[in-house]
Amino acid sequence: MSKLITCMLLFTFLSAVSIAYPVLLDMFEVDISTKQMVFGFIIHWTFSLLGMSIGLVFTRDVVREGSLSWFGPLFILIVTLAAAGVSFPYQGGGLLLYVLPPVSAIIQFINEGLNKFLVFGWALLYAIALISLYLWRANRRDV
């Protein structure tokens, strides 16, 4: 749990800095509203949460193979980003997008303005499921 809390505090701080830094240095061509800053923070925080949850599943606490500790998250990252731009010629191939982290859904939300509660809820549930898997697996291994 201390690993989770430390990671969450760190990426919450870094998400705030990533929004505050360009705003304070006036790096945007237009004025940024409070709503846009909050959305930016939520998006950064959500991506950080997803990254942390994927990384947790491949820690040495869970995966015994050292090579999977770095190859697993890298493979998921590559497949997730590649799957967003691929059309699936066979039926049911689009279901792969529901197994992968909802990064493409968040990016699509940013571009097209989809239902924000649905997209961020999906990302939150996905991360909670992975964190739960990590905690279950880590506790089983300690026993």
The first five atom37 places (N, CA, C, CB, O) and aatype in JSON, in Angstrom:
{
  "aatype": [12, 15, 11, 10, 9, 16, 4, 12, 10, 10, 13, 16, 13, 10, 15, 0, 19, 15, 9, 0, 18, 14, 19, 10, 10, 3, 12, 13, 6, 19, 3, 9, 15, 16, 11, 5, 12, 19, 13, 7, 13, 9, 9, 8, 17, 16, 13, 15, 10, 10, 7, 12, 15, 9, 7, 10, 19, 13, 16, 1, 3, 19, 19, 1, 6, 7, 15, 10, 15, 17, 13, 7, 14, 10, 13, 9, 10, 9, 19, 16, 10, 0, 0, 0, 7, 19, 15, 13, 14, 18, 5, 7, 7, 7, 10, 10, 10, 18, 19, 10, 14, 14, 19, 15, 0, 9, 9, 5, 13, 9, 2, 6, 7, 10, 2, 11, 13, 10, 19, 13, 7, 17, 0, 10, 10, 18, 0, 9, 0, 10, 9, 15, 10, 18, 10, 17, 1, 0, 2, 1, 1, 3, 19],
  "atom_mask": [
    [1, 1, 1, 1, 1],
    [1, 1, 1, 1, 1],
    [1, 1, 1, 1, 1],
    [1, 1, 1, 1, 1],
    [1, 1, 1, 1, 1],
    [1, 1, 1, 1, 1],
    [1, 1, 1, 1, 1],
    [1, 1, 1, 1, 1],
    [1, 1, 1, 1, 1],
    [1, 1, 1, 1, 1],
    [1, 1, 1, 1, 1],
    [1, 1, 1, 1, 1],
    [1, 1, 1, 1, 1],
    [1, 1, 1, 1, 1],
    [1, 1, 1, 1, 1],
    [1, 1, 1, 1, 1],
    [1, 1, 1, 1, 1],
    [1, 1, 1, 1, 1],
    [1, 1, 1, 1, 1],
    [1, 1, 1, 1, 1],
    [1, 1, 1, 1, 1],
    [1, 1, 1, 1, 1],
    [1, 1, 1, 1, 1],
    [1, 1, 1, 1, 1],
    [1, 1, 1, 1, 1],
    [1, 1, 1, 1, 1],
    [1, 1, 1, 1, 1],
    [1, 1, 1, 1, 1],
    [1, 1, 1, 1, 1],
    [1, 1, 1, 1, 1],
    [1, 1, 1, 1, 1],
    [1, 1, 1, 1, 1],
    [1, 1, 1, 1, 1],
    [1, 1, 1, 1, 1],
    [1, 1, 1, 1, 1],
    [1, 1, 1, 1, 1],
    [1, 1, 1, 1, 1],
    [1, 1, 1, 1, 1],
    [1, 1, 1, 1, 1],
    [1, 1, 1, 0, 1],
    [1, 1, 1, 1, 1],
    [1, 1, 1, 1, 1],
    [1, 1, 1, 1, 1],
    [1, 1, 1, 1, 1],
    [1, 1, 1, 1, 1],
    [1, 1, 1, 1, 1],
    [1, 1, 1, 1, 1],
    [1, 1, 1, 1, 1],
    [1, 1, 1, 1, 1],
    [1, 1, 1, 1, 1],
    [1, 1, 1, 0, 1],
    [1, 1, 1, 1, 1],
    [1, 1, 1, 1, 1],
    [1, 1, 1, 1, 1],
    [1, 1, 1, 0, 1],
    [1, 1, 1, 1, 1],
    [1, 1, 1, 1, 1],
    [1, 1, 1, 1, 1],
    [1, 1, 1, 1, 1],
    [1, 1, 1, 1, 1],
    [1, 1, 1, 1, 1],
    [1, 1, 1, 1, 1],
    [1, 1, 1, 1, 1],
    [1, 1, 1, 1, 1],
    [1, 1, 1, 1, 1],
    [1, 1, 1, 0, 1],
    [1, 1, 1, 1, 1],
    [1, 1, 1, 1, 1],
    [1, 1, 1, 1, 1],
    [1, 1, 1, 1, 1],
    [1, 1, 1, 1, 1],
    [1, 1, 1, 0, 1],
    [1, 1, 1, 1, 1],
    [1, 1, 1, 1, 1],
    [1, 1, 1, 1, 1],
    [1, 1, 1, 1, 1],
    [1, 1, 1, 1, 1],
    [1, 1, 1, 1, 1],
    [1, 1, 1, 1, 1],
    [1, 1, 1, 1, 1],
    [1, 1, 1, 1, 1],
    [1, 1, 1, 1, 1],
    [1, 1, 1, 1, 1],
    [1, 1, 1, 1, 1],
    [1, 1, 1, 0, 1],
    [1, 1, 1, 1, 1],
    [1, 1, 1, 1, 1],
    [1, 1, 1, 1, 1],
    [1, 1, 1, 1, 1],
    [1, 1, 1, 1, 1],
    [1, 1, 1, 1, 1],
    [1, 1, 1, 0, 1],
    [1, 1, 1, 0, 1],
    [1, 1, 1, 0, 1],
    [1, 1, 1, 1, 1],
    [1, 1, 1, 1, 1],
    [1, 1, 1, 1, 1],
    [1, 1, 1, 1, 1],
    [1, 1, 1, 1, 1],
    [1, 1, 1, 1, 1],
    [1, 1, 1, 1, 1],
    [1, 1, 1, 1, 1],
    [1, 1, 1, 1, 1],
    [1, 1, 1, 1, 1],
    [1, 1, 1, 1, 1],
    [1, 1, 1, 1, 1],
    [1, 1, 1, 1, 1],
    [1, 1, 1, 1, 1],
    [1, 1, 1, 1, 1],
    [1, 1, 1, 1, 1],
    [1, 1, 1, 1, 1],
    [1, 1, 1, 1, 1],
    [1, 1, 1, 0, 1],
    [1, 1, 1, 1, 1],
    [1, 1, 1, 1, 1],
    [1, 1, 1, 1, 1],
    [1, 1, 1, 1, 1],
    [1, 1, 1, 1, 1],
    [1, 1, 1, 1, 1],
    [1, 1, 1, 1, 1],
    [1, 1, 1, 0, 1],
    [1, 1, 1, 1, 1],
    [1, 1, 1, 1, 1],
    [1, 1, 1, 1, 1],
    [1, 1, 1, 1, 1],
    [1, 1, 1, 1, 1],
    [1, 1, 1, 1, 1],
    [1, 1, 1, 1, 1],
    [1, 1, 1, 1, 1],
    [1, 1, 1, 1, 1],
    [1, 1, 1, 1, 1],
    [1, 1, 1, 1, 1],
    [1, 1, 1, 1, 1],
    [1, 1, 1, 1, 1],
    [1, 1, 1, 1, 1],
    [1, 1, 1, 1, 1],
    [1, 1, 1, 1, 1],
    [1, 1, 1, 1, 1],
    [1, 1, 1, 1, 1],
    [1, 1, 1, 1, 1],
    [1, 1, 1, 1, 1],
    [1, 1, 1, 1, 1],
    [1, 1, 1, 1, 1]
  ],
  "atom_positions": [
    [[0.83, -1.2, 0.0], [0.0, 0.0, 0.0], [0.86, 1.26, 0.0], [-0.94, 0.0, 1.21], [0.5, 2.27, -0.6]],
    [[2.01, 1.19, 0.68], [2.88, 2.38, 0.71], [3.4, 2.71, -0.68], [4.06, 2.15, 1.68], [3.58, 3.88, -1.02]],
    [[3.65, 1.68, -1.5], [4.08, 1.9, -2.88], [2.99, 2.63, -3.66], [4.44, 0.55, -3.56], [3.28, 3.55, -4.42]],
    [[1.74, 2.22, -3.48], [0.62, 2.86, -4.18], [0.45, 4.31, -3.74], [-0.68, 2.09, -3.92], [0.29, 5.2, -4.58]],
    [[0.48, 4.53, -2.45], [0.28, 5.89, -1.93], [1.4, 6.82, -2.39], [0.19, 5.89, -0.39], [1.15, 7.96, -2.79]],
    [[2.63, 6.34, -2.34], [3.77, 7.15, -2.79], [3.65, 7.49, -4.27], [5.09, 6.41, -2.52], [3.86, 8.64, -4.66]],
    [[3.33, 6.51, -5.08], [3.16, 6.76, -6.52], [2.04, 7.76, -6.78], [2.87, 5.44, -7.26], [2.19, 8.67, -7.59]],
    [[0.93, 7.59, -6.09], [-0.2, 8.49, -6.31], [0.13, 9.92, -5.88], [-1.44, 8.0, -5.55], [-0.24, 10.88, -6.57]],
    [[0.82, 10.08, -4.76], [1.22, 11.42, -4.34], [2.18, 12.04, -5.35], [1.86, 11.38, -2.95], [2.08, 13.22, -5.68]],
    [[3.1, 11.24, -5.82], [4.08, 11.74, -6.78], [3.42, 12.15, -8.09], [5.15, 10.7, -7.04], [3.69, 13.24, -8.6]],
    [[2.56, 11.28, -8.66], [1.98, 11.67, -9.94], [0.89, 12.73, -9.81], [1.41, 10.47, -10.63], [0.59, 13.41, -10.78]],
    [[0.31, 12.88, -8.63], [-0.62, 14.0, -8.41], [0.16, 15.31, -8.43], [-1.38, 13.83, -7.06], [-0.26, 16.29, -9.05]],
    [[1.3, 15.32, -7.75], [2.16, 16.51, -7.76], [2.65, 16.82, -9.16], [3.36, 16.31, -6.81], [2.61, 17.97, -9.6]],
    [[3.13, 15.8, -9.88], [3.65, 16.01, -11.23], [2.55, 16.44, -12.21], [4.33, 14.74, -11.74], [2.8, 17.22, -13.13]],
    [[1.33, 15.93, -12.02], [0.21, 16.37, -12.87], [-0.08, 17.84, -12.63], [-1.05, 15.52, -12.59], [-0.36, 18.58, -13.58]],
    [[-0.04, 18.27, -11.37], [-0.28, 19.68, -11.06], [0.83, 20.56, -11.64], [-0.36, 19.89, -9.52], [0.56, 21.63, -12.19]],
    [[2.06, 20.11, -11.53], [3.19, 20.88, -12.08], [3.09, 20.96, -13.61], [4.54, 20.24, -11.67], [3.37, 22.01, -14.19]],
    [[2.68, 19.87, -14.24], [2.6, 19.87, -15.71], [1.52, 20.81, -16.23], [2.32, 18.46, -16.21], [1.58, 21.24, -17.38]],
    [[0.56, 21.14, -15.39], [-0.46, 22.12, -15.78], [-0.06, 23.52, -15.36], [-1.82, 21.75, -15.16], [-0.22, 24.47, -16.12]],
    [[0.48, 23.66, -14.15], [0.81, 24.98, -13.61], [2.0, 25.62, -14.34], [1.11, 24.88, -12.12], [2.01, 26.83, -14.56]],
    [[2.99, 24.82, -14.7], [4.21, 25.35, -15.31], [3.93, 26.15, -16.58], [5.16, 24.22, -15.63], [4.34, 27.31, -16.66]],
    [[3.25, 25.6, -17.59], [3.01, 26.41, -18.79], [2.04, 27.56, -18.56], [2.49, 25.53, -19.91], [2.12, 28.58, -19.25]],
    [[1.12, 27.41, -17.61], [0.17, 28.49, -17.33], [0.9, 29.66, -16.67], [-0.99, 27.99, -16.43], [0.71, 30.81, -17.06]],
    [[1.74, 29.36, -15.67], [2.46, 30.42, -14.97], [3.48, 31.13, -15.86], [3.16, 29.84, -13.76], [3.73, 32.32, -15.68]],
    [[4.05, 30.42, -16.8], [5.01, 31.03, -17.71], [4.36, 31.59, -18.97], [6.07, 30.02, -18.1], [5.04, 32.05, -19.89]],
    [[3.02, 31.56, -19.0], [2.24, 32.13, -20.11], [2.71, 31.59, -21.46], [2.35, 33.66, -20.09], [3.03, 32.35, -22.38]],
    [[2.73, 30.26, -21.57], [3.23, 29.61, -22.78], [2.13, 29.32, -23.8], [3.92, 28.32, -22.41], [2.42, 28.79, -24.88]],
    [[0.89, 29.64, -23.49], [-0.21, 29.41, -24.42], [-0.5, 30.69, -25.18], [-1.47, 28.92, -23.67], [-0.31, 31.79, -24.67]],
    [[-0.98, 30.53, -26.41], [-1.3, 31.69, -27.23], [-2.58, 32.37, -26.77], [-1.43, 31.29, -28.68], [-2.76, 33.57, -26.96]],
    [[-3.48, 31.6, -26.15], [-4.74, 32.13, -25.65], [-4.79, 31.95, -24.14], [-5.96, 31.43, -26.33], [-4.02, 31.18, -23.57]],
    [[-5.69, 32.66, -23.5], [-5.87, 32.5, -22.06], [-6.54, 31.16, -21.77], [-6.7, 33.66, -21.46], [-7.48, 30.77, -22.46]],
    [[-6.05, 30.47, -20.78], [-6.57, 29.16, -20.39], [-7.57, 29.36, -19.26], [-5.42, 28.2, -19.97], [-7.28, 30.02, -18.26]],
    [[-8.74, 28.76, -19.44], [-9.77, 28.88, -18.39], [-9.5, 27.88, -17.27], [-11.18, 28.66, -18.99], [-8.73, 26.93, -17.44]],
    [[-10.15, 28.09, -16.16], [-10.03, 27.18, -15.02], [-10.54, 25.8, -15.4], [-10.8, 27.72, -13.8], [-9.97, 24.79, -14.99]],
    [[-11.62, 25.75, -16.18], [-12.17, 24.47, -16.63], [-11.15, 23.7, -17.45], [-13.45, 24.69, -17.44], [-11.0, 22.49, -17.28]],
    [[-10.45, 24.37, -18.35], [-9.43, 23.72, -19.16], [-8.27, 23.23, -18.3], [-8.92, 24.67, -20.24], [-7.72, 22.16, -18.56]],
    [[-7.89, 24.0, -17.3], [-6.82, 23.57, -16.4], [-7.23, 22.34, -15.6], [-6.43, 24.71, -15.44], [-6.43, 21.41, -15.43]],
    [[-8.46, 22.32, -15.12], [-8.95, 21.16, -14.37], [-8.99, 19.93, -15.28], [-10.35, 21.44, -13.77], [-8.57, 18.85, -14.88]],
    [[-9.49, 20.1, -16.5], [-9.52, 18.98, -17.46], [-8.1, 18.48, -17.76], [-10.2, 19.42, -18.77], [-7.86, 17.27, -17.81]],
    [[-7.18, 19.4, -17.95], [-5.79, 19.02, -18.2], [-5.22, 18.24, -17.04], [0.0, 0.0, 0.0], [-4.52, 17.24, -17.24]],
    [[-5.5, 18.69, -15.82], [-5.03, 17.98, -14.63], [-5.64, 16.58, -14.57], [-5.37, 18.77, -13.35], [-4.93, 15.6, -14.3]],
    [[-6.94, 16.47, -14.81], [-7.62, 15.17, -14.75], [-7.06, 14.22, -15.82], [-9.15, 15.34, -14.94], [-6.86, 13.03, -15.55]],
    [[-6.81, 14.72, -16.99], [-6.27, 13.87, -18.06], [-4.86, 13.39, -17.69], [-6.24, 14.64, -19.4], [-4.56, 12.21, -17.84]],
    [[-4.0, 14.3, -17.23], [-2.66, 13.9, -16.81], [-2.73, 12.88, -15.67], [-1.84, 15.13, -16.37], [-2.01, 11.88, -15.67]],
    [[-3.6, 13.14, -14.71], [-3.72, 12.26, -13.56], [-4.22, 10.88, -13.97], [-4.67, 12.87, -12.52], [-3.74, 9.86, -13.48]],
    [[-5.19, 10.86, -14.89], [-5.74, 9.58, -15.37], [-4.69, 8.77, -16.11], [-6.94, 9.83, -16.28], [-4.56, 7.57, -15.88]],
    [[-3.94, 9.4, -17.0], [-2.87, 8.69, -17.71], [-1.82, 8.18, -16.72], [-2.22, 9.6, -18.77], [-1.3, 7.07, -16.88]],
    [[-1.5, 8.97, -15.71], [-0.53, 8.53, -14.7], [-1.07, 7.34, -13.92], [-0.21, 9.68, -13.73], [-0.33, 6.39, -13.66]],
    [[-2.33, 7.38, -13.56], [-2.94, 6.26, -12.83], [-2.92, 4.99, -13.67], [-4.38, 6.6, -12.44], [-2.61, 3.91, -13.17]],
    [[-3.25, 5.11, -14.95], [-3.2, 3.95, -15.84], [-1.78, 3.41, -15.97], [-3.75, 4.32, -17.23], [-1.56, 2.2, -15.92]],
    [[-0.82, 4.31, -16.13], [0.57, 3.88, -16.23], [1.05, 3.18, -14.96], [0.0, 0.0, 0.0], [1.73, 2.16, -15.03]],
    [[0.68, 3.73, -13.81], [1.06, 3.12, -12.55], [0.43, 1.74, -12.4], [0.66, 4.0, -11.38], [1.09, 0.79, -11.99]],
    [[-0.85, 1.63, -12.73], [-1.55, 0.36, -12.55], [-0.99, -0.72, -13.48], [-3.05, 0.54, -12.78], [-0.9, -1.88, -13.09]],
    [[-0.62, -0.34, -14.7], [-0.01, -1.3, -15.62], [1.37, -1.69, -15.12], [0.07, -0.71, -17.05], [1.75, -2.86, -15.17]],
    [[2.12, -0.71, -14.64], [3.44, -1.0, -14.1], [3.4, -1.91, -12.89], [0.0, 0.0, 0.0], [4.26, -2.77, -12.73]],
    [[2.39, -1.72, -12.03], [2.26, -2.56, -10.84], [2.05, -4.03, -11.19], [1.1, -2.08, -9.99], [2.59, -4.91, -10.53]],
    [[1.28, -4.28, -12.23], [0.99, -5.66, -12.62], [2.26, -6.39, -13.05], [-0.05, -5.7, -13.75], [2.33, -7.61, -12.98]],
    [[3.26, -5.63, -13.51], [4.49, -6.25, -14.0], [5.68, -6.05, -13.06], [4.83, -5.68, -15.36], [6.82, -6.22, -13.47]],
    [[5.43, -5.71, -11.8], [6.53, -5.59, -10.85], [7.04, -6.98, -10.48], [6.1, -4.82, -9.59], [6.39, -7.99, -10.73]],
    [[8.2, -7.0, -9.88], [8.79, -8.28, -9.47], [8.01, -8.92, -8.33], [10.24, -8.08, -9.06], [8.19, -10.11, -8.05]],
    [[7.15, -8.15, -7.66], [6.29, -8.74, -6.64], [5.29, -9.7, -7.26], [5.55, -7.65, -5.86], [4.85, -10.66, -6.62]],
    [[4.94, -9.46, -8.5], [3.91, -10.25, -9.18], [4.52, -11.18, -10.22], [2.89, -9.32, -9.83], [4.18, -12.36, -10.27]],
    [[5.4, -10.65, -11.06], [5.98, -11.42, -12.15], [7.39, -11.85, -11.75], [6.0, -10.58, -13.48], [8.23, -11.02, -11.42]],
    [[7.63, -13.14, -11.79], [8.94, -13.66, -11.37], [10.02, -13.44, -12.43], [8.84, -15.15, -11.05], [11.19, -13.25, -12.1]],
    [[9.63, -13.46, -13.69], [10.58, -13.27, -14.79], [11.02, -11.81, -14.85], [9.95, -13.7, -16.15], [10.19, -10.91, -14.99]],
    [[12.31, -11.57, -14.74], [12.83, -10.2, -14.79], [12.6, -9.52, -16.12], [0.0, 0.0, 0.0], [12.37, -8.31, -16.17]],
    [[12.67, -10.3, -17.21], [12.5, -9.69, -18.54], [11.07, -9.2, -18.75], [12.87, -10.7, -19.63], [10.86, -8.24, -19.49]],
    [[10.09, -9.84, -18.11], [8.71, -9.38, -18.23], [8.47, -8.07, -17.49], [7.75, -10.44, -17.71], [7.51, -7.36, -17.79]],
    [[9.31, -7.75, -16.53], [9.13, -6.51, -15.77], [9.22, -5.28, -16.66], [10.16, -6.42, -14.66], [8.55, -4.28, -16.4]],
    [[10.04, -5.33, -17.68], [10.11, -4.19, -18.59], [9.42, -4.47, -19.92], [11.57, -3.81, -18.83], [8.88, -3.56, -20.54]],
    [[9.43, -5.72, -20.37], [8.85, -6.03, -21.66], [7.32, -5.96, -21.63], [9.29, -7.42, -22.11], [6.71, -5.52, -22.6]],
    [[6.7, -6.38, -20.54], [5.24, -6.36, -20.43], [4.64, -4.98, -20.6], [0.0, 0.0, 0.0], [3.79, -4.78, -21.47]],
    [[5.06, -3.99, -19.77], [4.51, -2.64, -19.94], [4.84, -2.02, -21.3], [5.03, -1.73, -18.85], [4.02, -1.31, -21.88]],
    [[6.05, -2.3, -21.8], [6.43, -1.77, -23.11], [5.54, -2.34, -24.2], [7.91, -2.08, -23.41], [5.09, -1.61, -25.08]],
    [[5.29, -3.64, -24.16], [4.43, -4.3, -25.15], [3.0, -3.73, -25.08], [4.41, -5.82, -24.92], [2.4, -3.45, -26.12]],
    [[2.48, -3.57, -23.88], [1.13, -3.02, -23.72], [1.07, -1.6, -24.25], [0.69, -3.06, -22.24], [0.09, -1.22, -24.9]],
    [[2.08, -0.8, -23.98], [2.12, 0.57, -24.48], [2.1, 0.6, -26.01], [3.35, 1.3, -23.96], [1.34, 1.36, -26.61]],
    [[2.94, -0.21, -26.63], [3.02, -0.23, -28.09], [1.71, -0.71, -28.7], [4.18, -1.15, -28.55], [1.2, -0.09, -29.64]],
    [[1.15, -1.79, -28.17], [-0.1, -2.33, -28.72], [-1.26, -1.35, -28.5], [-0.44, -3.69, -28.07], [-2.1, -1.18, -29.38]],
    [[-1.29, -0.71, -27.34], [-2.37, 0.24, -27.05], [-2.34, 1.43, -28.01], [-2.27, 0.74, -25.61], [-3.37, 1.82, -28.55]],
    [[-1.17, 1.99, -28.23], [-1.07, 3.14, -29.13], [-1.28, 2.74, -30.58], [0.3, 3.81, -28.97], [-1.87, 3.49, -31.36]],
    [[-0.81, 1.56, -30.96], [-0.99, 1.09, -32.34], [-2.45, 0.72, -32.62], [-0.09, -0.11, -32.62], [-2.95, 0.98, -33.71]],
    [[-3.13, 0.12, -31.64], [-4.51, -0.33, -31.85], [-5.47, 0.83, -32.06], [-4.96, -1.16, -30.67], [-6.53, 0.65, -32.66]],
    [[-5.11, 2.01, -31.57], [-6.0, 3.16, -31.72], [-6.17, 3.55, -33.19], [-5.46, 4.35, -30.93], [-7.21, 4.08, -33.58]],
    [[-5.14, 3.3, -34.01], [-5.21, 3.7, -35.41], [-5.46, 2.58, -36.38], [0.0, 0.0, 0.0], [-5.38, 2.78, -37.59]],
    [[-5.77, 1.39, -35.88], [-5.95, 0.23, -36.74], [-7.43, -0.1, -36.87], [-5.17, -0.98, -36.19], [-8.15, -0.11, -35.88]],
    [[-7.87, -0.37, -38.09], [-9.22, -0.89, -38.27], [-9.11, -2.41, -38.33], [-9.91, -0.3, -39.57], [-8.2, -2.95, -38.96]],
    [[-10.03, -3.08, -37.7], [-9.97, -4.53, -37.61], [-10.82, -5.16, -38.7], [-10.43, -5.02, -36.23], [-12.03, -4.98, -38.71]],
    [[-10.18, -5.9, -39.64], [-10.91, -6.46, -40.77], [-11.79, -7.65, -40.39], [-9.93, -6.88, -41.84], [-12.74, -7.96, -41.1]],
    [[-11.48, -8.3, -39.31], [-12.28, -9.47, -38.93], [-13.23, -9.11, -37.8], [-11.36, -10.64, -38.52], [-12.97, -8.21, -36.99]],
    [[-14.33, -9.83, -37.76], [-15.36, -9.53, -36.77], [-14.87, -9.86, -35.37], [-16.64, -10.31, -37.09], [-14.27, -10.91, -35.14]],
    [[-15.13, -8.98, -34.43], [-14.72, -9.18, -33.06], [-13.34, -8.62, -32.74], [0.0, 0.0, 0.0], [-12.94, -8.61, -31.58]],
    [[-12.62, -8.17, -33.73], [-11.29, -7.62, -33.5], [-11.31, -6.34, -32.7], [0.0, 0.0, 0.0], [-10.37, -6.03, -31.97]],
    [[-12.37, -5.59, -32.83], [-12.52, -4.35, -32.08], [-12.65, -4.57, -30.59], [0.0, 0.0, 0.0], [-12.46, -3.64, -29.8]],
    [[-12.97, -5.8, -30.19], [-13.07, -6.11, -28.76], [-11.71, -6.0, -28.08], [-13.64, -7.51, -28.57], [-11.63, -5.85, -26.86]],
    [[-10.65, -6.09, -28.86], [-9.3, -5.94, -28.31], [-9.14, -4.59, -27.63], [-8.24, -6.11, -29.42], [-8.43, -4.47, -26.63]],
    [[-9.8, -3.57, -28.17], [-9.71, -2.24, -27.58], [-10.27, -2.18, -26.17], [-10.41, -1.24, -28.46], [-9.88, -1.32, -25.39]],
    [[-11.2, -3.08, -25.83], [-11.78, -3.09, -24.49], [-10.89, -3.8, -23.48], [-13.14, -3.74, -24.52], [-11.04, -3.59, -22.28]],
    [[-9.97, -4.62, -23.95], [-9.04, -5.32, -23.07], [-7.83, -4.43, -22.77], [-8.59, -6.65, -23.7], [-7.25, -4.5, -21.69]],
    [[-7.46, -3.61, -23.73], [-6.31, -2.72, -23.58], [-6.68, -1.51, -22.72], [-5.8, -2.26, -24.96], [-7.86, -1.2, -22.58]],
    [[-5.69, -0.84, -22.16], [-5.99, 0.38, -21.39], [-6.74, 1.39, -22.27], [-4.69, 1.02, -20.84], [-6.46, 1.5, -23.46]],
    [[-7.68, 2.13, -21.68], [-8.53, 3.03, -22.49], [-7.85, 4.33, -22.89], [-9.77, 3.36, -21.72], [-8.46, 5.4, -22.82]],
    [[-6.61, 4.26, -23.29], [-5.88, 5.44, -23.72], [-6.49, 6.03, -24.98], [-4.4, 5.1, -23.95], [-6.66, 7.25, -25.09]],
    [[-6.83, 5.17, -25.94], [-7.41, 5.68, -27.19], [-8.76, 6.34, -26.95], [-7.55, 4.54, -28.21], [-9.11, 7.3, -27.63]],
    [[-9.53, 5.83, -25.98], [-10.82, 6.45, -25.67], [-10.62, 7.84, -25.08], [-11.61, 5.57, -24.69], [-11.38, 8.75, -25.39]],
    [[-9.61, 8.0, -24.25], [-9.33, 9.31, -23.67], [-8.86, 10.27, -24.76], [-8.27, 9.21, -22.55], [-9.28, 11.43, -24.8]],
    [[-8.0, 9.8, -25.65], [-7.53, 10.65, -26.74], [-8.7, 11.01, -27.66], [-6.42, 9.93, -27.55], [-8.8, 12.15, -28.12]],
    [[-9.58, 10.05, -27.92], [-10.75, 10.33, -28.75], [-11.66, 11.34, -28.05], [-11.52, 9.03, -29.06], [-12.24, 12.2, -28.71]],
    [[-11.79, 11.23, -26.74], [-12.59, 12.2, -25.98], [-12.02, 13.59, -26.15], [-12.64, 11.81, -24.49], [-12.75, 14.56, -26.35]],
    [[-10.71, 13.7, -26.06], [-10.07, 15.0, -26.19], [-10.34, 15.58, -27.58], [-8.55, 14.89, -25.95], [-10.62, 16.77, -27.71]],
    [[-10.27, 14.75, -28.6], [-10.45, 15.22, -29.98], [-11.91, 15.47, -30.35], [-9.86, 14.23, -30.93], [-12.2, 16.4, -31.09]],
    [[-12.82, 14.64, -29.84], [-14.2, 14.7, -30.3], [-15.21, 15.11, -29.23], [-14.6, 13.4, -30.85], [-16.39, 15.3, -29.54]],
    [[-14.78, 15.24, -27.99], [-15.68, 15.66, -26.93], [-16.73, 14.61, -26.57], [0.0, 0.0, 0.0], [-17.91, 14.93, -26.49]],
    [[-16.3, 13.37, -26.37], [-17.22, 12.3, -25.97], [-17.67, 12.51, -24.54], [-16.56, 10.91, -26.14], [-17.24, 13.45, -23.87]],
    [[-18.53, 11.64, -24.06], [-19.03, 11.72, -22.7], [-17.87, 11.55, -21.71], [-20.12, 10.65, -22.45], [-17.31, 10.46, -21.58]],
    [[-17.52, 12.64, -21.03], [-16.33, 12.62, -20.17], [-16.47, 11.69, -18.98], [-16.04, 14.02, -19.67], [-15.49, 11.07, -18.57]],
    [[-17.67, 11.56, -18.42], [-17.85, 10.69, -17.26], [-17.7, 9.22, -17.65], [-19.22, 10.93, -16.63], [-17.14, 8.44, -16.88]],
    [[-18.18, 8.86, -18.81], [-18.05, 7.49, -19.28], [-16.58, 7.14, -19.53], [-18.87, 7.3, -20.57], [-16.12, 6.08, -19.11]],
    [[-15.86, 8.02, -20.2], [-14.47, 7.75, -20.55], [-13.59, 7.69, -19.3], [-13.94, 8.82, -21.51], [-12.81, 6.75, -19.14]],
    [[-13.71, 8.68, -18.43], [-12.87, 8.69, -17.24], [-13.31, 7.63, -16.24], [-12.9, 10.06, -16.58], [-12.48, 7.1, -15.49]],
    [[-14.59, 7.31, -16.2], [-15.07, 6.21, -15.36], [-14.51, 4.88, -15.82], [0.0, 0.0, 0.0], [-14.1, 4.06, -15.0]],
    [[-14.47, 4.68, -17.13], [-13.91, 3.46, -17.7], [-12.42, 3.36, -17.34], [-14.1, 3.44, -19.25], [-11.95, 2.3, -16.93]],
    [[-11.7, 4.46, -17.48], [-10.27, 4.46, -17.16], [-10.05, 4.2, -15.67], [-9.63, 5.8, -17.56], [-9.14, 3.46, -15.29]],
    [[-10.88, 4.79, -14.83], [-10.76, 4.59, -13.38], [-11.06, 3.14, -13.01], [-11.71, 5.53, -12.63], [-10.34, 2.55, -12.21]],
    [[-12.11, 2.57, -13.57], [-12.44, 1.17, -13.29], [-11.35, 0.23, -13.8], [-13.77, 0.79, -13.93], [-11.03, -0.76, -13.14]],
    [[-10.78, 0.53, -14.95], [-9.69, -0.27, -15.5], [-8.49, -0.25, -14.55], [-9.28, 0.25, -16.9], [-7.92, -1.29, -14.24]],
    [[-8.13, 0.95, -14.08], [-6.99, 1.07, -13.17], [-7.28, 0.38, -11.84], [-6.66, 2.56, -12.93], [-6.4, -0.29, -11.29]],
    [[-8.49, 0.52, -11.32], [-8.85, -0.13, -10.06], [-8.78, -1.65, -10.21], [-10.27, 0.29, -9.61], [-8.33, -2.34, -9.29]],
    [[-9.21, -2.17, -11.34], [-9.14, -3.61, -11.58], [-7.68, -4.09, -11.59], [-9.82, -3.98, -12.92], [-7.37, -5.12, -11.0]],
    [[-6.8, -3.35, -12.24], [-5.38, -3.73, -12.28], [-4.73, -3.6, -10.9], [-4.63, -2.88, -13.29], [-3.93, -4.45, -10.52]],
    [[-5.06, -2.55, -10.17], [-4.51, -2.37, -8.82], [-5.01, -3.49, -7.91], [-4.91, -0.99, -8.24], [-4.25, -4.01, -7.09]],
    [[-6.28, -3.86, -8.05], [-6.83, -4.97, -7.26], [-6.13, -6.27, -7.61], [-8.34, -5.11, -7.5], [-5.83, -7.07, -6.72]],
    [[-5.87, -6.5, -8.88], [-5.14, -7.68, -9.31], [-3.75, -7.7, -8.69], [-5.04, -7.74, -10.84], [-3.29, -8.74, -8.21]],
    [[-3.07, -6.55, -8.68], [-1.75, -6.46, -8.08], [-1.8, -6.78, -6.59], [-1.15, -5.06, -8.3], [-1.01, -7.58, -6.1]],
    [[-2.74, -6.15, -5.86], [-2.83, -6.37, -4.42], [-3.16, -7.83, -4.1], [-3.9, -5.45, -3.81], [-2.6, -8.41, -3.18]],
    [[-4.06, -8.41, -4.87], [-4.43, -9.82, -4.66], [-3.22, -10.71, -4.9], [-5.59, -10.23, -5.58], [-2.93, -11.61, -4.11]],
    [[-2.53, -10.46, -5.99], [-1.38, -11.29, -6.36], [-0.21, -11.11, -5.37], [-0.92, -10.94, -7.79], [0.44, -12.08, -4.99]],
    [[0.03, -9.86, -4.96], [1.12, -9.59, -4.02], [0.83, -10.21, -2.65], [1.35, -8.08, -3.89], [1.73, -10.72, -1.99]],
    [[-0.44, -10.15, -2.22], [-0.81, -10.75, -0.94], [-0.73, -12.27, -0.99], [-2.23, -10.32, -0.54], [-0.33, -12.9, -0.02]],
    [[-1.09, -12.85, -2.11], [-1.01, -14.31, -2.27], [0.43, -14.77, -2.23], [-1.66, -14.75, -3.58], [0.73, -15.84, -1.69]],
    [[1.31, -13.98, -2.78], [2.71, -14.34, -2.83], [3.38, -14.25, -1.47], [3.43, -13.45, -3.81], [4.31, -15.0, -1.18]],
    [[2.9, -13.34, -0.61], [3.46, -13.18, 0.72], [3.06, -14.34, 1.64], [3.0, -11.86, 1.32], [3.77, -14.65, 2.6]],
    [[1.93, -14.96, 1.34], [1.42, -16.04, 2.21], [2.17, -17.31, 2.05], [-0.02, -16.29, 1.95], [1.86, -18.3, 2.71]]
  ]
}
